[in-house]
Every structure is written in structure tokens, then in C-alpha cells.
Amino acid sequence: MKTSKSAPARVGQTSALIGGIVWLMLLMPLSTWLNLPVESSGETWLIERLLMLAVLVFVPLALSLVAAKESCPPFSYAIRLQPIGAALVVVSFFVRTSLLAGAATLVWILTTFFVALFGLWRLWQRWKTSASIFPLEELCIDAGLAYVVVGSGWLLLSRLGLNPMNFSDNIVLLTAVHFHYAGFSAPILTGLAGRSIQSGIFRKFYLAAATGVIAGPPLVAAGITLSRTVEVFSAAVLATSLFVLAMLTMFVIAPTMKPLPRLLLILSSLSVVVTMMFACLYAYGRFADIETVTIPLMAQVHGISNALGFVLCGLLAWFIEQRQPVSR
């Protein structure tokens, strides 16, 4: 017998599949063909595509993995709005930054608002049942569901062409990306991993790592905003937490799985080690005021490894694992 999934969860999986096909098409130079007035440069083109990948594929796939078994209106609204919101986000990148481009992201903001409400609903259900917001792996998933709405807000600012606190256009865009990856995808992958580590010494290591993953995204954002010292510290916290998670995943969780999800989880874990090394180098360079890693190189190495390695392989591994028979 296979694990049952709600109809909205199947909608999410279908949306992720279609979104993946659309994303592959977006790798082609559509703007050249259609003579669209896009502003993407060589530096931002890849960053934009990585954001679109999260919107088109990672959000609906991750939502389907944490789908509510019982009726939950926020989840149903989010999963049904997601394809429309994602399509309009893509459209927003093919017009110049303006009110029109910003308006095209509003459905995505509404989508992520319902995603955040779904996280709060999950938390409330646990509190109502056991007067506790724990276990930590479920709180980690809730945090990811909540953080993504922050990413959609920064996406709106980016498409409007606004620069709060004198941030450059690239930093505004990268903040949107940050909250879709480190903010949304990483906590959900961490939460899914935690469901497989329930006791023993490894559980203690997991609890420390999960705490860092929850705290990391807002700490990094605060560091970029307030202090480069805080930025370096927060990057180290997030990197260390994800490194511990990667080790637990490779040596504790992956060996219990069948060959394909095992391989995907190992690839995901190895990728996150690479991405966090580059994140720490970039943060240190900003702290020391030296160019250690450029933004284009970060997008190429950190961004691609994070997206196609850590997140995509990780989500696919858990998707395959959830489709296995309940009792093995």
C-alpha cells in the first residue's frame, strides 16, 4: 500500500512537473526571439532563472511533501494559486521594472501568504493537540512555510525597481532568492530529514542543526542589513548547521533508503557542503572588504549547486521515498 496523498498535493506535484518543463524552456534566449524589453544582464540572468526554478518547481513540490491529510483551506488555496502566481512571476521578468512588473508578482505574494497561513495552521494543530509547538522537525517545516512570504515581498521590491536602505538591485534580488532557498527549501528539507532521526545521539546533533537552520535565514538577512560582523557569524551558523545536517543525511538517513533516493540524498548532501563553503567565503569577503567571491561566481557555483544539487536532489529523494510502501 502506498502513502495516500490529498488531491491538492497531487495538484502540487503536477504543477512542479509542468513548471520544470517551463523552466527548461526559459533557459533558451526567449527575449532575443521575441524582442522583449528585458533588463537581465549576464550577472542577473542566472540569478533570475534560479528564482524562477524555486517558484515554478520547488515550492509546489515541497508543499506536496508536507501536504495536510485533513481539510486545510490555506493549503488548498496556496496549491491552487501557485501555478498562476508562478506564471505571472515569469512574466514579470520579461518586462522592465515598473508598476506593471510589480503588479505581476501580487498573485505570488498572495500564494505565499496562504503558504505561511498553512504553516501557522500546522503549528496551531500541534498546540491544540499537545500544548506544544514541537517536535522541532515540524517547527522547522513551519518556519520554511513562513519565511517564503518574506521572499515574495523582496521579489515585489525587485520588480518595482525599489532599493530600500540603499541596497543595490542585485542585493534586493538576491534577498528574494535567499528566502526562497535558505528560507523556504532548506528548513523543509531539514524537517523532512528530522522525521527519520527520532532518538539517540544523532537526534541531539539533529536538534542543534535544525535550530541553526531555523535561525539562519533571518540572521543572514539581519547581518546584510545591519552589520557585516553579524553577517559572517550568521553565515557560519547556517553553514555549520547545514554541514551537520549533510553528515547526518549521508551517514544516518541515506543508508536506510533504497538505491535511488539514497543516491539523491548523498548528492544533495555533498552539494550543500560546496554551497556553504562559498557562502562563508562571500560573507568573509564582505566583512574584510576584499573580493573573495564575485556575485556572478556565487550564482554559478553556489547558486547552481544549491538549486540543482541540494534542493532538487533532496526534494526528489523525499518524493520518491514517500511513494514507497508504508511498511518495508
N, C-alpha and C positions, 0 to 999 in steps of 0.2 A: 504494500500500500504506500502511495506517495503522499508527501505532506500536502494538505489542502491549501489552496490559495483563494482569496476572495476575488470576485470579478474585477474590482478596481485594481488589484495587484496585477492581474493579467493585462489590464489596460496599460499599466506602467511598463511591463515587460515588452509589450508590443510597441509602445512609444519609444522605448530605448532602442529597439531593433531598427525601427524606421529612422530614428534620429541618427543612428550610426551610419546608415546609408546616406542620409542628407549630409552628414559631416564629411564623409569621404568625398562627396561632390564639391564641398566647399574648399577642399584643398586645391581644386583647379582654379585657374585665374578667371573667375566669372566676371570680375569687374572689367577686365580687358575686353571680354566678349560683348558685354552689354553697355560698355562705356558709362558705367555708373560713377557718380562723383564721390568715391570713397576717399578717405584720408589716410588709409593704412600705409605705413612705411615699412621698410624691411625690418625695423625694430619692433613694430607693434603687430604686424600681420600674424606672426605665430602666437603671440600672447592672446590676440582676439580669437584665434581658432581654438586655443586651449580652453578659453572661457566658453565658447560655443559648445565644445565637447562636453563640458560639465553640464551645461543647460540642456542639451539635446539627449544625452545618454546617461550620465552618471546620476543625476537627480532622479529620473524616473526608475532606473534600475535599483538604486539604493532604497527608494521608497517601497518598491515591491518586495524587498527583502525584509523590511520591518513592518509589513502591512498589518493592519488591525484585523483580527479574525472576526470581531464583532462590529456592528454598525458604528461608524465614526464619521460624522459629517465632514469635519475638517480634512480628513484624509481623502474622502471621496471627492470633495471639491478640488483639492490640490492636484490629485492624479488626473482629473478630467480637464483642468485648466492648463496643466503643464504643456501639452503639445501646442496649444495656441500661444501661450506665453513664450515658449522656446522659439517658435517660428517667427514671432514678432521681434524677439531679441536678435535673431539673424538678420531680419530686415533692417533693424536699427543700425547695423554695422555697414549697410550698403547705402546709407545717406549720410550727409555731413552732419557733424554735431550741431544740434539745434533743438528747438522745442519739439519738432516732429520726431527726431531721433529719440529724444527722451520719452515722449508720449508712447512710443512703440514698446518701451520696457514696462509700462504700467501693469499690463496683464501678468508679467513675470513677477512684479512686486506683489500683486495680489496672490499669485500662486504660492510664493514663499511665505507670505503671511499665513496662509492656511497650513503650510508645512509646519511653521512654528506653532500654530494652534494645536496641530496634531501632537507635537512634542509635549506641549503643556497638558493636553488631554491624557497622554500616556502617563505622565507624572502624577496627575490627579487621580487616575485609576489606581495606581500603586498606593498613593497616600490614603485613598478611601478604603482600600482593602487591608493594608497593614500599617497605616500611620507612619510610612517611611518613604523617602524618595529613592531609596536604594532597592536593588543592588546597583553597584557602581557601573556595571556594563550597560545597564538600561539607562542610567542617568547620562552616560556618555553618548548614547544614541540620541537622547532628548536634547543634549547640548548641540549636537550637529544639526538637528532639525531646527533649532532656534537660531543658530549662527547664520544660516543661509540667507535669512531675510536681511541681515546686515550687508551681505554681498550684493543683494539686489539693489539696495539703497545706493551703494557706491557705483554700481553699474548705471543707475539713473544719472548720477552726477557726471559720470564719464561721458555718457551720450549727450548730456546737455552742454558739455564743454565747460563745466564749472570746476574751479580749483580751490576748494576750501583749505584754509590755513596755508595758502601759497604752495600747495603740493603741485608738482608737475602733472601734466596729462598722463604720463606713464605711471606715476605712483598711484594716481586715482584708479586707473585701470587695473594695476597690479593688486590694489587692495580689494577690488571686486573679485579678482581671481583667487586671492588668498582666502577669502571667506567661503568660496565655493569648493576649495580643495582642503586646506588645513582646517577650515572652519566647519565644513559640512562632511566631506568624504572621509577624512581621517578619523574623526570621532565615531562615525558609523562603523567603519571597518574595525576600529578598536573595540567597540561594543560587541560586534558580532564575534570577534575573537574571544572576548571575555566569557561568552556563554559556554565556551569549551574548556575553560580553566576555572574550576569551581572549588578546588581545595589544595592544600599542601603549600610548600614553599613557593611554588611557581605562582600561586594565587597572590601571594604577598608582593612579588615582583610586578605582577599584572596590575594590582591596585595602585602601586606607585606610578607605573607608566600611564595608566588611564587618567589619573589625577593630573599629570603633566599635559596630556593631550587635551583635556578639557580646559585647563588654564592657559595653554599655549597661544591659541589664536588671539584672544583679547590682549594678552600680554605683548605679543609681537606688534599688534596694531597700536597699543599704547606707547611702545618703545619708538616706533616710527614717528608718532605724533609728538611725544614729549621729550625723549632722551635717548641718545644713541647708546648710553650705558645700559639702560633698561632693554633696548633692542637686542644687544648682544646677549644679555642674561636670558631674555625670553627665548631667543633663538636656540640657545644652549639647552634650556629646559625642554623645549619642544623636540629638538633633535635627540636628546638623551632618551626622552620618553618613547619616541618612535623607534629608536635603536633597540631599546629593551623589548618593545612590542615585536620588532622584527625577529629578534633572537627567540622569543617565546613561540612565535608563529612557526619559525623554521624547525625548531628542535623539540617542541612540545605538541603543537597542534597539527602541523602538516603530516608527521609520521602516522597519525591515526586515520588519515584520509585515503581515499582511492587515488590511483596514479595521476589522473588529470588535475583534480583540484589541488592535490599535493604539489604538483609541478607549478601550478599557477600561484599558489601561496608562497613558494620559495622564490619565484621570480619577483613577486610583489615585495617580499621582504628585502631581497638584495637591492631592488630599485630604491627603496626608501632610505637605505644606508647611503647610497650615492647622492640622493637629493638633499638629505640633511647635511652632508658634508659641504655641499655647495651653498646651502642656506647659511651655515655658520661662517663660511669664508666671506660671503657677501655682507653679512652683518658686521663681521670684524673689519672689513674694508671701510664700511661707513663709519664705524667707531674710530678707526685710526686715520680716517681721511686719506686713504690710499685706494687705488683701484685694484682690488684683488680679482674681482669677477665682474664683468660688464653685464648690463641688463640683457643684451642680445645673447650672450653666452649662457646666462641664467635661464633664459627662455628655452634655449636649445638643449641644454643638458639637464638642469633642474626641472624645467617645465615638462619636457617630453618624458623623462624618466618618471616623474611624479604621476603624470596623466596615464601614459600607456603602460608603465610598469606597476607602480604601487597601486593606483586606484583601479584601473581597468582589470588587471590580473586579479587583484583582490576581490573585487565585486563579482567577477565571473566565477572565481573559485567558490565563493559562498552561494552563488546562484546554483551552480552545479551540485554542491553539497546539499542544499535544501531540497533538491529534486530527487535525492537518493531515498530509498525506502526508510521509513521511520526507524525500524529495528533492523540492525545489521547482524 
